Amino acid sequence: MSTSLLRPIEAERWNPRLARHLLNRAGFGLPHERVDRLAGMTPGAAVDFLVDFTTQPDAFPAPDFLLPPQSREAMRARFAGLTEEERRKAFNDYQRDERVAVQNLKAWWLERMHKTERPLQEKLALFWHGHFATSAQKVKSSWHTHQLNEVFRTHAAGNFKALTIAVGQSPSMLRYLDNVQSTKRSPNENWARELMELFTLGQGQYSEDDIKNSARAFTGWSSDHERFRYREDAHDFGQKTFMGRTGDFDGWNIIDIIFEQPAAATFICAKLWRYFAYADPEPEIVEGLAETLRANNYELKPVLRQLFLSEAFYGDKALGQLVKSPAQLVVQLASDLEYDTPPYRAMAIATAQLGQDLFFPPNVKGWDGNRAWINANTLMIRYNLPVMMVRQKPQAGRQAYLGQAALDSATPTMESSDAPNMTMQSTPAATEAEPWNPRTFFASLQFRTAGECVDQMAAHFLTVPLAPEQRETLIQALGATQGADTPLRGKNVNPKNVMAALHLLLSTAEYQVC
């Protein structure tokens, strides 16, 4: 379906504002230097730079704090010879260590989002985490939680069908939707149902009989303590009728048939557009992207290129119209503040309090996103997040994460003050980094008057312009007794006034959107 909404944007229209919009949506809007780089390219080259992310280095270290999965035999040997009380304590300690490792993993991922040279890869990994949602609360394995996270990263812009198979064979998904327990005597329908309803086709595209028969086909899809395992002894080899076809189907056959349905392309393309562009895509946009996806055998890169180059993606309906996810908000704030060693563990707590607890989605449906991020409670936390961030004691290196012994003693709390108190105890021998300094930050901006200072702040932090009354309020917050023309220099600005103006600016609705 041809539509002008998907027509590539003209090179003459390309400018820093649109480049920043692209980076906000196809990444986390950081760092600012990358905007200048993208703005200096053609639109096609800028999109290629982000979509072809494997051409960029990926030197981020793998986590070294995960607990390797244990077989039942290994666990029995580990507890052999212990008393009942000793076994209980050892098991509780093991579960505590797993919880610590998952908390570490949250901070590790936020640091990766903050420092990555491949922003679209991490943005897509976050998308797939919400799409193919599993919770560490049920999976109970830091190793397998990270393993699925790597599946999302590896297949981020690859083949949607291959990604679906990889997710379905991950121990995390097999456990989360109980397919490890699915046998020919007792087929479990959870994976079969969600595969169609939430992951590939959407409601109304299948029948209850399709669910029952596909559940039979997926019997035998299981895992051992490390990886996917196909158990032929548990598989139902009988005839099955699925979407009008009959045969001795297994799980691979079911996925083949699902991806022959036109709805598979329209479903995921609509969701991609809502995630990257705006909430209510026009039918012609969805169908145009879906045609591209089908024509390319479900390879995602052509669709992503079409999406990020389209006129509609850069239209008024898209610019500054999506609410930042909690994860994007905290990593973008760290970058906007030019915070070299931000407090990743406190940031992980903040994302949870803002409604996006990484690795703990609320249910198999994931997060609704966009305007659902905003309510009375989360809005107050969003407003006070900058103060919390700059008050934290940053820690360098691995101490940016929780220590193994620190989880139980680290108790983030919300006090009745005007900002969240999320301070966490330092682990032994922590390496302290330089704290955020308001004078240093403001000295990096170029201004001579209070008005210029506010304009520089707005240009640095916002993608949409301030209203005149907002600008005036910020000038007053800077203590400018002579109004916008009050002389002001970065080195002599009052830190209290700086923080007051900065807090006001970052509390605006304009900073909550991208």
N, C-alpha and C positions, 0 to 999 in steps of 0.2 A: 504494500500500500504506500503510494507516494504522498507525502505531505510536506508542506512548506515548513512546518514546525521542526522537522528533522533535517532541513537543509543546513549545510555547513555554514557557520558564521563567516562573514566576509573578513578578509585580513585587514581591511581598512578600519574596521570597528574595534580591532584588538587594542587593548590599553591596559595599564597596570591594575585598574579596578577589576576588569574581567579576569585578568591573570590571578588576582587575589581570590576572586570567587571560585575559580577552578581549583586553586590550591586548598581553599577551605573545604570544598566538597570532595575532591579526589584525594584529600589528605586531611591534615589537622591544622592547616593554615600557617604552617611554620616550616623553617624560619623565615623572617622577613626578607632575607637576602635572596631566597628562592623565588619570591615574587618578582624581583627585578630580573632574575635570570629568565623566567618564563615570559615576562612582558617583552623581553628583547627577542623572542623567537616569533615565528609565525604561529597561528593557532594550531595548525596540524603538528608542528614540531613540538610545541608545548604539551599537547595531548600525548604524543608518542613518547616523550620523555617520562611521563607519569605511567602510561599503560605498559610500556616495555621496560618495566622496572628491573628485570633481571640483568639489564646492562649496567645497573648501578651496584656498587659494592654492598655486600651483606656481611659485615665483620662483627656483628653484635654477638657477644658470647652466649653460648647455651647455658641454661641454668645448671648450677652444680649442687643444688640443695634438694633435688627430688629424691624421694624414697623409691628405690627399685621395687617393682612388684614382686610379691612373694607367692610361691605356689603353696597349696595346702600342705604338701609334704614338708616344705621348708618351715612353714609356720608351726607345724606340729613338732618338728625337731627343735625349733627355737624355744618352745615352751616345755619341752620334755624334761621331766625330773623336777618341775616346779610344783609347789603347793598350789591349791586353789586360789589362795589369796595372792601368791606371787604371780600366778598366771593372769589374774584379773588386773593387777597393777601393771604388769608388762604389756598387756593388751591396751590398757588405758594410755600408757605412755606412747605406744605405737600410734594410736589414734590421734593423740595430741601432736606428735611429730608430723603426722600427715596434715593436720589442720595448719600447723605452722608453715609447712612447705607450700600449701595452697595460698596462704596469705603472702608468702614470699613471691609466689608466681604472679600475683596481682601487681605488686610493685615492679617486678621484672618486666611485665608487659607494658606498663605505663612508661617505664624508662625507654623501652624499645620504641613505643609510639613517639616519644619525645625526641629521640636521637636518630631515628631511621633515615637512611638515604633512599628508602623505598616507601614513601607515604601511602601510595595507593594500595600496596600490598597489605599494610597494617590496617588501613581503613576497610578493605575488603575482608580481612580476617575478622574484624569486629562485626561486620555485616553478617558473615556466615555464622559467627558465634551466636548471634541473635536469631538467625534463620533455622539452623540445625541445633536448637538449644538443648543442652544437657547441663545438669547441675552436679558440682562436686560434692554436694551434700549427700547425694545418692550413690555417685560413682565411688567416692571414698578412696581415691587414688590420685596423688599429685602427678605421678608418672603418666597415667592414662589421660588425665586432664590436659597435661602439656602435649601429649601425643596427638590428641585431637586438635589442639591449637595449632600444631605444626601441619596437620592435614589441611586446615583452613589456609594456612600461609602458603603451603606448597601448591595447592590447587586454586589459589585466590582468584586469578584471572585466566584459569585454564579451561578445561572442559566441564560443563555443568553435570553431565551424566557421569563422568569419571569421578567427580567430587562426590556425587550422591552415593556411588558404590563405595568409595573410600570411607565416607562417614558411616554408612550402614555396616561396614566391617570393622569399625573401630570398637575396641572394648568399652569405651565410654558410652557410645550409643547403644551397643548391645546390652549393656547393663542397665542404662537409664530407662530404656523402653522394654526391658525384660525379655529380649529375644534369646538370651543365654538359657532361659528356662523353657523355651518353646520346643516341643517335641511332637512327633506324629500322634502320640496319644493325647496330647493336650496342647494344641497350637495356641500361642499367645498372639493376640490381635493388635497389640499396642503399636509396634513398629509398622505393621502393614497399614493401619489406619492413618497414622501421622505422616507416613511416607507420601500418601496421596493427598490428605487434607491440608497439611501444613508445609510440606517440603517440595511438592512437584506440581500438583494439579489444582488444588483448591476445592472448596465445597461444591457439591452438585455435579461433580465430574465422574462419579463412581457410585456403585451400589453397595449395600451391606453384603450381598453375596460376593462381590469383588473383594471386599475386605477379608471375608472368611476364607476364600480360596487362595488369596495371596498370602495370608497367614500360614496356610498349609505349605505353600511353596517356599516360604522362608524358614521352615523348620530345618534345623541342622546348621543354620548360621549362628555360630557361637564363638567363644574365645577361651583361651587358657589364661594363665596369669599374665601373659605378655602380649599376645596378639590374636588376630582373627584365626578361628579354627572351624573348618567345615566338618561337621559330624554326620557322616552318611547314615550311621545307625539311628540317628534321631530324625532323619528326613522322611517326609511323606512322599513316596514315589507314585502315588495314585493319580488318576486323571483329575484335572481341575479345569474349570471354566472361568476365564477371567477376561472381562471386557469383550465378551462375545467370541472369544477364541478358546478352544479346548485342547489340552495336551498334558503331558507329564512335566509340568512347569516346575522350575526351581526359582530361587531368588533372582538370579541373573536374567532369566526369561521374563520375569515380571517387570524388572526395570527396563528391559528392552521394549516391552509393550507400552509401558507408561510413556517412554520418550518417543513413541510413535504418535502419541496423542497431541493435537495442536495446542491443547490447553497447557501443556508443560512449558511451552515457550512463552505464551501470553502471561501465565501466572508469575514466572520469575522476572520477566521484563517489567511488568507493572510494579513489582516490589523493588526492583533495582531503581526504577525511576523515582518512586516515592522516597527512597533512601537518599539518593544523590541530587534530585532536582526539586520536586514539590509534591504535595500530598495527593492531588487529584488529577492524574495524567489524563489527557484527552485520549479517547479510544484509538484514534488514528496514530498517535505516538506509540502506544503499547503495541498495536498490530504491526507498525513499521519496524520496531525493534525486534518483535517476535519473528517476523519474516527473515530478518538478518540472522537471528540466532538459528533458525531452522536451516537456512541456506548454508550455514557454516558448521552444520553438524554439532550444534550446541557448544561451539567454542565461544568463550565470553569476550575475548579481546575485540573482535569486530563490533560487538554491541556496545562495549564501553567506549570505543572510539566514536561511534555514531552518537552516543548519548552526550559525551563531553564536547563534541564539536557542534552540536545542534543549536540552531537559533533559539529554540525554546529554552534550552538550558541557561542561556544568557539573557532571557527576557525578564520583564518586571515581575512576572509571576514567580520567578525563581530567586532573583537577587535579594539576599537578606531576608528570606522568608522561612528558613528552617531553624528550629531551636537546636542549639548545640547539645549533643549528648553529654552526659556527665563526664565521660572519658575524654571527649574532645575539649570540653570546657577546662578541665584541669591541666591537660598537657599544653593547650594553647595559652592558657594563662601563664604557665611556667615559662613558655617561650616569649610571650609578650613582655613579661617582666624582666626578660634577659637574665633569667635565673639559671646559672650554670649547673648548680647542684641542688635541684629542688627536692623537697621531702616526699619521695615517692610513696613511702608507706602511709604517710598522712593523706596523700592524694588518693590512695586506694580506699582509705576509710571514707573520704569525702565522696567519692563516686558511689559508694554503697549508700550513704546517707542521702544522696541526690537521686537514688532510685535505680542505679545501674551497678549492682554488685557483681563485678567481673567473676565469671565461672560459677555464679549462682543466679541464673535468670529465674524469674518468678514461677515459670511453668514451661511446658514444652513449646508454647507459643512464642516464648521469648519476650522482648520488650516492645511495647507499642510505638515508642519513640515520638519525636517531634513535639507537639503540644502536650502530649501525655507526660513529658518530663517536668512540666510546670504545675505545681499546686501550692497551697498556702505554706506548707512546711518546706518544700524544696526551694521555693522562691527566696525565703529568708536565708537559707543556707547558701544559695547562690550569691546573694547580695553580700554576705559576710565572708565568702571564700577567699577573696584577695587578702583580707586581714589575717586570716588563719595561715595562709601560705607564707606570708612574709614574716610571721612570728615564729614559725617553726625553725628549729636548729637543723640546718642541712647537714647531711653526713655523706662523705665521699665513698666511692667504691662499693663493696658488697654491703657495707653498713647502711646503705640506703634502704636495705630490706630489713625485715625483722630477724632478730637472732633466734636461734633454736630455743633458748631458755626464756625469751622475753615475752612470748605471746600471752602467757597467763598473767604476768605482772603488768603488761601494757594495757591500760584500760582507758580508751578514748571516751570522753564524756562531753555532753553539751551542757554548758552552764547558762545562767540567766543573763550573762553579759551580752553585749551587742555583737559578739563574734563567737563562732564555735571554738571551743577549746579541745583540740584533738591532739594535744601533746602526748608523746609516747616516750617511755623510758628508753634511754640509750643502752645499747648492749655493751658489754665490757670491751674495753680497748677500741671504742668507736673512733673513727678518724673524722674529726670535725672539719667541715669546710667553711668557706667564707659565707657569712650571712648576707641576705639581701640588703643593699644599702640604697635608700631613696635618693641621697645626694648623688651617688655614682650614676644611678639610672637617669636622673634628670639632667645631669651634666652631659649625657650622651645625646640629648635633644638639642636642637638648634633654635633658640628663641632669644628675643631681646625685651619683650614685653609680656605682660600677663595674657593678653589676647593671643599672641603668637604661641605662648606656652600651651594654652588650651587647644589651639588649632593643631599643634604638633602632637599633643596627646590623642586627640580625636583621630588624626590621620594614622597614628601608630596602632591604636587599639580597635578602631571601629571600621566596619565596611559600609556603613550607612551614615549619612551626615547627621550632626546634632541640630536640634531645633534652636532658634535664637535664644529662647528663654533658658534652655539647658546650658548653652554656652555662657550666658550671663551668670548663672548660678555657680558654675565652675570657676569663673573669674573671681567671684566673691570668696569662694572657698580658699583660693590662693592668698587671700588677705590683700588683694589689690585695692588699695584705698582710692586710687585715681582711675579705677575702671580698667578697661582693656588696654589703655596706653600706659599703665603703670610699669615703670622699668623693672625688669626681672632678669636674673641670670641663673643658670643652672647651679652654680656653686654657692650662691647666697640665698637660695630659696629656703624658707623655713620648713624643716622636715615634717612638723605637725600639719602645716598647711598642705604640703605635698600629699601626705597620706589622706587628708580630708578630701582633697580634690580627686585623688586617684580612686578612693573608695566610692565617691559619688559617681564618677565616670563608669567604673566597672560594675556599678549597681544598676545602670540604665538597661532598659529593655533592648537597646541597640547592641549592647555587648553580649546579650544572651542568644543572639541570632547570628547566622552566617549565610 
